[in-house]
Amino acid sequence: MKKLYLDNAATTPIDKEVIDLITSSMHDVFGNPSSTHQYGRKAKSLVENARKNIAKYLNCSANEIIFTSGGSEADNLILFNAIGNLGVKRIISSKIEHHAVIHTIEAIQKKYHIKVDFVDLDENGVVDYQNLEDLLKSSDQKTLVSLMLVNNEIGNILDLQIVSDLCLKYNALFHSDTVQGIAHTTIDLQKTPIDFFAASAHKFHGPKGVGFAFFKKGTGVQPLLIGGEQERGARAGTENIHSIIGMEKAMEIAYQNYDKDEAYISQLKQIFIDKLQRNFNGIKFNGTSSQLDISAFHILNVRFSKEIPMLLFNLDLKGIAVSGGSACQSGSNKGSHVLNSILNENDAQKTSVRFSFSKYNTKEEIDIVIDVLKKFL
């Protein structure tokens, strides 16, 4: 049985070049980057070179990049710093953010008793930018806006420029969870002045357990993890050298091949949309995921015309890996908080499946998925 992986929004297979680089570095580099001898200096040099190169792809300064264990830690570091270190008294967010943001905001609200407002969304989960402006001008309290670049379930892309401009206009800070957006959109931090964002390597064919936070120069960072002066005092703990240079390599590959990969994956997505519509009556698409010009090119969230019990399980038995929502909530029996926020009760009860693609998927795989789906619909 051929196995098909169509859950790339959950995680991606690691590029062979990345694996080879990590493997060789494990043989050749074992020093602690904080050590002053030659073994430590070699390790430190690799970490700082990775920091510099990652910053280059984002058009920012290397000292604005803080390495973390991934996107969730980066989001926590940013959000807790906004409140505890930068004096933020109010957060504006949305109800369809990743749980790394939603649950962190809930914890902050409980601990610090700050005000939290949620921006209005339309029926596709698109941010109402006029409502965002209304919220921003409704209070003089120091405010942080936290809105994700690419929604990990429905693929909606935030207009970073509009939000950045509004935050500048009303003197608010802007944080974006860009975990699903790195390598699936382009970001130029000199043109779009975001204050903070989070990234994770395993979403763009890098290793798991490593990511970074971007802190705009001058904002200051107080660590969540205490115990050492690593990461310029922003994060205690010996740096994950091999994964950091693996992340750098994955980012290099992603941006060097961005145009080619975007065109190829977009084509796969459009072919899949066309085949679904031709073969199944009543197919709908959640969010803006079927509109290639305003959604992430790798995510398609499909809503079938009825509830199909055990569909994900049966697809898995046929060797097809997909998701009903975020992998982080796969054990939940409450359904997707994203879909529950934007769908009416009737549509929310229908079976929705997130298919997410990568450069390793093929047109032949799409044909196989269509044939398998015919057996259950």
C-alpha positions as CSV (number, residue, x, y, z in Angstrom):
1,M,0.0,0.0,0.0
2,K,1.4,3.4,-1.1
3,K,1.6,5.8,1.8
4,L,0.6,9.5,1.1
5,Y,1.5,12.3,3.4
6,L,-0.8,15.3,3.0
7,D,-0.5,16.9,6.4
8,N,2.3,19.3,5.8
9,A,0.7,22.1,7.8
10,A,1.2,19.8,10.9
11,T,4.9,19.2,10.1
12,T,7.0,18.6,7.0
13,P,9.6,15.9,6.1
14,I,13.1,17.1,6.7
15,D,15.1,17.9,3.5
16,K,17.9,15.4,2.8
17,E,20.5,18.3,2.7
18,V,19.3,19.4,6.1
19,I,19.7,15.8,7.5
20,D,23.2,15.5,6.0
21,L,24.3,18.8,7.5
22,I,22.9,18.0,10.9
23,T,24.5,14.6,10.8
24,S,27.9,15.9,9.8
25,S,27.8,18.6,12.4
26,M,27.1,16.1,15.2
27,H,30.3,14.4,14.2
28,D,32.4,17.5,13.9
29,V,31.0,20.0,16.4
30,F,30.3,19.1,20.0
31,G,31.6,22.2,21.9
32,N,29.5,24.3,24.2
33,P,29.0,27.7,22.5
34,S,29.5,29.4,25.8
35,S,33.0,27.8,26.2
36,T,36.0,30.1,25.4
37,H,38.3,27.4,24.0
38,Q,38.5,26.5,20.3
39,Y,35.7,23.9,20.5
40,G,33.3,26.4,22.0
41,R,34.3,29.1,19.6
42,K,33.7,26.9,16.7
43,A,30.2,26.1,17.9
44,K,29.5,29.7,18.7
45,S,30.6,30.7,15.3
46,L,28.1,28.3,13.7
47,V,25.2,29.6,15.8
48,E,26.0,33.2,15.1
49,N,26.4,32.6,11.4
50,A,23.0,30.9,11.3
51,R,21.5,33.9,13.1
52,K,23.0,36.2,10.6
53,N,21.8,34.2,7.6
54,I,18.3,33.8,8.9
55,A,18.1,37.5,9.5
56,K,19.2,38.1,5.9
57,Y,16.2,36.3,4.5
58,L,13.9,38.5,6.6
59,N,15.8,41.7,6.0
60,C,16.4,42.4,9.7
61,S,19.4,42.5,12.1
62,A,20.9,39.4,13.5
63,N,20.6,40.7,17.0
64,E,16.8,40.8,16.6
65,I,16.7,37.0,16.3
66,I,16.4,34.8,19.4
67,F,16.6,31.1,19.1
68,T,13.9,29.0,20.9
69,S,12.6,25.5,21.0
70,G,9.9,26.3,18.5
71,G,6.9,28.5,17.7
72,S,5.0,27.9,21.0
73,E,8.0,29.0,23.2
74,A,8.6,32.0,20.9
75,D,4.9,33.1,21.2
76,N,5.1,32.7,25.0
77,L,8.3,34.7,25.2
78,I,6.8,37.5,23.1
79,L,3.4,37.7,24.8
80,F,4.7,37.5,28.4
81,N,7.4,40.2,27.6
82,A,4.7,42.5,26.2
83,I,2.9,42.4,29.5
84,G,5.6,42.0,32.1
85,N,8.4,44.0,30.4
86,L,6.8,46.5,28.0
87,G,3.8,47.6,29.9
88,V,1.0,46.4,27.7
89,K,-2.4,46.7,29.3
90,R,-4.6,45.4,26.5
91,I,-4.4,42.7,23.8
92,I,-6.4,42.6,20.6
93,S,-6.4,39.2,19.0
94,S,-8.8,36.8,17.2
95,K,-10.7,33.7,18.2
96,I,-9.0,31.6,15.4
97,E,-5.4,32.1,16.5
98,H,-3.2,29.0,17.2
99,H,-3.6,27.7,20.7
100,A,0.0,28.8,21.4
101,V,-1.4,32.3,21.3
102,I,-5.0,31.8,22.5
103,H,-4.0,29.8,25.6
104,T,-1.1,32.0,26.4
105,I,-3.4,35.1,26.3
106,E,-5.8,33.3,28.6
107,A,-3.0,32.6,31.1
108,I,-1.8,36.2,30.9
109,Q,-5.3,37.6,31.4
110,K,-5.8,35.4,34.4
111,K,-2.4,36.4,35.9
112,Y,-2.3,40.1,35.1
113,H,-6.0,40.9,34.7
114,I,-5.5,42.7,31.4
115,K,-8.2,43.6,28.9
116,V,-8.6,41.3,25.9
117,D,-10.6,42.2,22.8
118,F,-11.3,40.0,19.8
119,V,-11.5,41.5,16.4
120,D,-14.5,40.7,14.2
121,L,-14.2,38.1,11.5
122,D,-16.3,37.6,8.4
123,E,-17.9,34.2,7.4
124,N,-14.5,33.1,6.0
125,G,-12.5,34.0,9.0
126,V,-11.0,37.2,7.4
127,V,-10.2,40.0,9.8
128,D,-12.4,43.0,9.7
129,Y,-9.7,45.7,9.4
130,Q,-12.2,48.5,10.1
131,N,-13.3,46.8,13.3
132,L,-9.6,46.5,14.2
133,E,-9.1,50.2,13.7
134,D,-12.2,50.9,15.8
135,L,-10.8,48.8,18.6
136,L,-7.4,50.5,18.4
137,K,-8.8,54.0,18.6
138,S,-11.3,53.1,21.4
139,S,-8.7,53.1,24.2
140,D,-5.5,54.9,25.2
141,Q,-4.2,51.9,27.0
142,K,-0.9,50.5,25.7
143,T,-2.1,47.8,23.3
144,L,-0.6,44.7,21.6
145,V,-2.2,43.4,18.5
146,S,-1.6,39.6,18.1
147,L,-2.8,38.2,14.7
148,M,-1.4,35.2,12.9
149,L,0.1,35.6,9.4
150,V,-1.3,32.3,8.0
151,N,-4.0,30.4,9.7
152,N,-2.8,26.9,10.1
153,E,-6.2,25.3,9.6
154,I,-7.9,27.4,6.8
155,G,-4.9,29.0,5.2
156,N,-6.2,32.6,5.4
157,I,-3.4,35.2,4.9
158,L,-3.4,38.3,7.1
159,D,-2.6,41.6,5.3
160,L,0.5,42.4,7.4
161,Q,0.9,45.9,5.8
162,I,-2.6,47.0,6.8
163,V,-2.2,45.8,10.4
164,S,1.3,47.2,10.7
165,D,0.1,50.6,9.4
166,L,-2.8,50.6,11.8
167,C,-0.6,49.7,14.8
168,L,1.8,52.5,13.9
169,K,-1.1,55.0,13.5
170,Y,-2.4,54.2,17.0
171,N,0.9,53.5,18.7
172,A,0.2,49.8,19.3
173,L,2.7,46.9,19.3
174,F,2.2,44.2,16.7
175,H,2.9,40.5,17.2
176,S,2.2,37.9,14.5
177,D,2.5,34.1,14.8
178,T,4.2,33.5,11.5
179,V,4.9,29.8,12.1
180,Q,2.7,28.7,9.2
181,G,3.9,31.6,7.0
182,I,7.6,31.3,6.9
183,A,8.6,29.9,3.5
184,H,4.9,30.0,2.4
185,T,4.9,33.8,2.2
186,T,7.6,36.4,2.0
187,I,8.4,38.9,4.7
188,D,10.5,42.0,4.4
189,L,10.8,43.6,7.9
190,Q,12.2,46.8,6.5
191,K,9.0,47.3,4.5
192,T,6.5,45.9,7.0
193,P,7.4,47.0,10.6
194,I,6.2,44.1,12.7
195,D,7.4,44.3,16.3
196,F,7.5,40.6,17.1
197,F,6.9,37.2,15.4
198,A,7.4,33.5,16.0
199,A,8.8,30.8,13.7
200,S,9.4,27.1,13.8
201,A,11.7,25.1,11.6
202,H,9.7,21.9,11.2
203,K,7.1,23.8,9.1
204,F,9.6,24.3,6.3
205,H,11.4,21.0,6.1
206,G,13.7,21.7,9.0
207,P,14.1,19.8,12.3
208,K,11.6,19.8,15.2
209,G,12.3,21.4,18.5
210,V,13.9,24.6,17.2
211,G,12.6,27.9,16.1
212,F,13.1,31.6,16.8
213,A,11.4,34.8,18.0
214,F,11.9,38.1,16.3
215,F,12.1,41.1,18.7
216,K,12.3,44.5,17.0
217,K,15.5,46.3,18.0
218,G,14.9,48.4,21.1
219,T,12.0,46.5,22.6
220,G,14.1,44.6,25.2
221,V,13.6,41.0,26.3
222,Q,13.3,39.4,29.7
223,P,13.8,35.6,29.7
224,L,11.2,33.1,30.6
225,L,13.8,30.5,31.2
226,I,16.3,31.5,33.9
227,G,19.7,30.0,34.6
228,G,22.2,31.4,32.1
229,E,23.1,34.3,29.8
230,Q,22.7,32.4,26.5
231,E,20.9,34.2,23.7
232,R,22.2,37.6,25.0
233,G,20.4,36.9,28.3
234,A,17.0,36.4,26.5
235,R,16.9,32.6,27.0
236,A,18.8,30.3,29.3
237,G,20.0,26.9,28.1
238,T,22.8,25.6,26.0
239,E,22.0,26.3,22.3
240,N,20.7,23.4,20.2
241,I,23.6,23.9,17.7
242,H,22.8,21.1,15.3
243,S,19.1,22.0,15.0
244,I,19.9,25.7,14.6
245,I,22.2,25.2,11.7
246,G,19.7,22.7,10.3
247,M,17.0,25.4,10.5
248,E,19.3,27.8,8.7
249,K,19.8,25.3,5.9
250,A,16.1,24.6,5.6
251,M,15.4,28.3,5.3
252,E,18.1,28.8,2.7
253,I,16.6,26.0,0.6
254,A,13.1,27.3,1.0
255,Y,13.9,30.8,-0.1
256,Q,16.2,29.9,-2.9
257,N,13.5,27.7,-4.4
258,Y,10.5,29.8,-3.3
259,D,9.1,30.8,-6.7
260,K,9.5,27.3,-8.1
261,D,7.9,25.6,-5.1
262,E,5.1,28.1,-4.9
263,A,4.1,27.5,-8.5
264,Y,4.3,23.8,-8.2
265,I,2.4,23.4,-5.0
266,S,-0.2,26.0,-6.1
267,Q,-0.8,23.9,-9.2
268,L,-1.3,20.8,-7.1
269,K,-3.8,22.6,-4.9
270,Q,-5.8,23.9,-7.9
271,I,-5.8,20.4,-9.5
272,F,-7.1,18.9,-6.3
273,I,-9.8,21.6,-6.0
274,D,-11.0,21.0,-9.6
275,K,-11.1,17.2,-9.1
276,L,-13.0,17.5,-5.8
277,Q,-15.6,19.7,-7.4
278,R,-16.0,17.4,-10.4
279,N,-16.3,14.3,-8.4
280,F,-18.3,15.2,-5.3
281,N,-21.6,17.1,-5.0
282,G,-21.9,19.8,-2.3
283,I,-18.2,20.2,-1.7
284,K,-17.3,23.5,0.1
285,F,-14.0,25.0,1.2
286,N,-13.5,26.5,4.6
287,G,-12.0,30.0,5.0
288,T,-10.4,31.4,1.9
289,S,-8.4,28.2,1.3
290,S,-9.8,27.6,-2.2
291,Q,-8.9,31.2,-3.3
292,L,-5.3,30.9,-4.3
293,D,-4.7,34.6,-4.5
294,I,-5.6,35.3,-0.9
295,S,-4.7,32.0,0.9
296,A,-1.6,30.0,1.6
297,F,-0.6,27.9,-1.4
298,H,-0.1,24.7,0.7
299,I,-3.4,24.5,2.7
300,L,-6.9,23.4,1.5
301,N,-9.7,22.9,4.1
302,V,-12.5,20.8,2.6
303,R,-16.0,20.6,4.0
304,F,-18.0,17.7,2.7
305,S,-21.8,17.8,2.3
306,K,-22.5,15.6,5.4
307,E,-20.9,14.1,8.4
308,I,-18.7,11.1,7.4
309,P,-17.9,9.1,10.6
310,M,-14.4,7.9,11.0
311,L,-13.2,9.4,7.7
312,L,-9.8,10.5,9.0
313,F,-9.3,7.0,10.5
314,N,-10.3,5.2,7.3
315,L,-8.1,7.4,5.2
316,D,-5.2,6.6,7.5
317,L,-6.0,2.9,7.1
318,K,-5.6,3.5,3.3
319,G,-2.2,5.1,3.9
320,I,-3.4,8.7,3.5
321,A,-2.3,11.1,6.3
322,V,-4.5,14.2,6.7
323,S,-5.9,16.3,9.5
324,G,-9.3,17.5,10.8
325,G,-7.7,20.6,12.2
326,S,-4.5,21.5,14.0
327,A,-2.3,18.6,15.0
328,C,-1.9,20.2,18.4
329,Q,-5.5,19.5,19.2
330,S,-5.8,16.1,17.5
331,G,-6.8,14.5,20.8
332,S,-9.6,16.9,21.4
333,N,-13.2,15.9,21.1
334,K,-14.4,19.5,20.9
335,G,-13.7,19.8,17.2
336,S,-11.8,22.7,15.6
337,H,-12.0,26.0,17.5
338,V,-11.3,27.7,14.2
339,L,-14.2,26.1,12.3
340,N,-16.5,26.4,15.3
341,S,-15.8,30.2,15.3
342,I,-16.7,30.8,11.6
343,L,-19.2,28.1,10.7
344,N,-22.9,27.9,11.7
345,E,-23.9,24.9,13.8
346,N,-25.1,22.8,10.9
347,D,-22.0,23.3,8.8
348,A,-19.7,22.7,11.8
349,Q,-21.3,19.2,12.2
350,K,-20.3,18.3,8.7
351,T,-16.9,16.6,8.2
352,S,-14.1,18.9,7.3
353,V,-10.6,17.8,6.4
354,R,-7.4,19.8,6.0
355,F,-5.2,18.7,3.2
356,S,-1.8,20.4,3.1
357,F,0.8,19.9,0.5
358,S,4.6,20.2,0.0
359,K,7.1,20.0,-2.9
360,Y,7.3,16.3,-2.3
361,N,3.6,15.6,-3.2
362,T,2.6,14.6,-6.8
363,K,-0.3,14.8,-9.2
364,E,-0.5,11.0,-9.0
365,E,-1.0,11.2,-5.3
366,I,-4.0,13.5,-5.8
367,D,-5.6,11.0,-8.1
368,I,-5.1,8.3,-5.5
369,V,-6.8,10.4,-2.8
370,I,-9.8,11.1,-5.1
371,D,-10.2,7.4,-5.8
372,V,-10.1,6.6,-2.1
373,L,-12.5,9.3,-1.2
374,K,-15.0,7.9,-3.7
375,K,-15.2,4.7,-1.5
376,F,-16.4,6.7,1.5
377,L,-18.7,9.3,-0.1
